[in-house]
Amino acid sequence: MTAFQASLLDWGEDVHMGPLGASVRRTPLERGAWVDVRRHWVQGADALFERLRDGVPWHAERVHMYDRVVDVPRLLKFYDEGEELPDPVLAEARDLLNAHYEQELGERFVTAGMCLYRDGRDSVAWHGDTIGRGSAEDTMVAILSFGTPRPLLLRPRGGGTALRHELGHGDLIVMGGSCQRTWEHAVPKSATVTGARISVQFRPRGVR
């Protein structure tokens, strides 16, 4: 597995989150969707990246695609409601996200999906989180990004110009409103990326 090149400015074992509030930048999208971005929300993220990379029981999955079975191009782990998260920092991050978003969302983030992109060959195709209530209701998905920067692309469902968010080490992005059912997002393959990236997706109950 390719190692992540640690930052010279993010060393040490003290991992903590900065403030949210006014530091979160919201971009309204079409059709009632929006995206919030908070750069460098997680400080000291090098240590957390290493703990998650080495400590999470990652597994590979295979899916049916047309007339064949193919490998999912990333490693995965899902923590359902009530399951202990693999690091106390993630539980703290979830609590802080709930404190900031619960009133607007109307409920709490309770699950955590995790993806390990081993290098630029790993990716996720265009999709929305529409398994469950996300197909019919407004909701939120909060994503923490650790490791090698990768772009998250968003485009209107049905086609259109894609928006590009470069997600770096410790960045937070939250997709809200109608985003999951009216927009799609993707992490494309890259011929130039050699390092690993971990994403952590916090979701409410019944949203996948």
N, C-alpha and C positions, 0 to 999 in steps of 0.2 A: 504494500500500500504506500503510495507516495506521501511523504510527510509535508505538513504545512510549514512554510517558512515563517517563523515567529517574528513579531514586530520588536524592534529595539526600544520602542516607546511603550510597550505593553507587557513588561516583564513583571515577575513576582507572583505570589500566591493569593494576594488579596483581590478577590473577584467581587465586584459590586455594581449596582445599577445607578445611573445618574437620575436626575429628575425627569418627569414627563411634562405635564402641564404645557406651558407656553413653548417648550423646546420641541414639541411635536408639530410638524408642518403638514397640513392637510391640503390635498389636491382634489377638488371636485372633478368627477368624470361625468360622462353622459349617462342618461337613463337611471339616475338616482344612485349611482355608485360613487365611491370616494376611496382615496388611499392616504393614509398617514405614514410619515417617515420620521424616524428619530435616529440620527447618525450617532454611532459610538455610544449607544445606550449602556452596553455592558463594558465596564472597564476591567482591566486585568484578564481579558478573555483568552489569552494564550493558555493559561493554566486550565481553564474550563474546557477549552477545545481538546486538550490532551486527555483530560479525565473522561470526557464523553467518547472520544475516539477509541480509547483503550478499555473503557469500562462498560459501555452499552453492549448488550448481546445482539449485535447486528445480524441480520439474516437476509439472504437473497430470496426473491420470489420469481415465479414464472407465471405468465398470463397467456391466454388464448388470443391470438391476433389473426383474424381471417381464418386461414386453414392450417395454422401451425401454432406451436407453443414457443414463446420467446422469453428470454431473460429480461426482467425489469432492470433498466440500466442505472441502478443505484442500490445501496443497501438500506434496509428499513427496520424500524422498531416502533410499535404503537403502545402507548400507555393509556389505558382506559380510565374512566372516572373511578376514583378510589384507589387506583394503583399508585404505589410509591414511585416518584420520579427518580431517575438515576443519580441526581445530584441536588443537594439542598438549594443551590443557587437557582435552579430552574423553578423550584417551588416558590422561592422568594420572588422571582420574576413574574410568575403567574399571579401571585397575590398583588403585586404592584399594578399589573395590567388590569386586574379586576377592580382595584380601587379607582383606577382612572376611567375605565370604560363601562363598568357595570350599570351605571345609571342610564347611559345612552343605549347600551345593548339590551338592557332589561333582564339580563341573566349573567351567569359567570362562565368564564373559561374553565373547563373541567377535564379535557383530554389533551394529550400531547402526542402528536405524530412526529417522528424523527427520520431524517434522510441523511445518508452519508454518500456524498459525491466523491468518489475516490480520485478522480482526475477529470480532465475535460471531456473524456469519452462518456462519462455519466451525465444524465440529463433527465428532464421530465417534459413530456409533450404538452401541447396546448390542451387545457382542461379547465373546468371550474369545479369547486368542491360542492357538487350537487347530489351526492348520495345522502339521502335523508332530507331534512327540512330546508337545506340550502337551495333546493330546486324550486321552492315556492315562497320562501320567506326571506326577508332581509336578515343578514347575520354578519358576523365578523370572523376573520381568521387573522391571528397575530403570528408573525413569523420572525424568529430570531435567526440571524446568520452568523456563523463562526468559520474562521479559516480563510481560505483563498477567496478573494472577491469573485463573484459571478453575477451576471445580469439576470434580473427577473423581468420578463417581457409581459406586457398586458395589451390586449386588443379587444375591441368590441366583439361580442359573440356574433358569428355570421360573417366576420371579416372586417377589415378596416386597418387604418394605420396603427402600428404597434408603438406603445410607449415603453421606454427602457429605463429601468431603475437599477443602477449599479449598487449591489448590496455588498458592503465590506464587513470586516471583522468586528463583531459586536453590534451591528446595525439591527434596527427594528423596523419592520414594515407591517402595517395593518390594513387589510382590505375590508371595507365595510359597505353598508347600505345594500344595494342590489348587486354588488360586484360579482358574487359567485354565480349568479344566474344570467347576468347581462354582459359580463366580460369573461375572458379566458386569460390564463397566465401560463407561462412556460419558463423553464431554464434550459436554454439551447446547448447543444454540444459545442465545444471549442477546441480548435487545433492548437491553441497556444497555452491553455491552462494545464499545468502539470501538478499543482498542489490539490489537497483535499479540502472539501467544504462540508460543514454540517448545518442543516436547517432544522429548527424546532418549531412546529406549528401548533399553537394553542387554539382550541376550538370549543364552542359550547356543546352541550349534550345534543346528540342526534344530528350532528353536522360532520360529514366526511367529504 
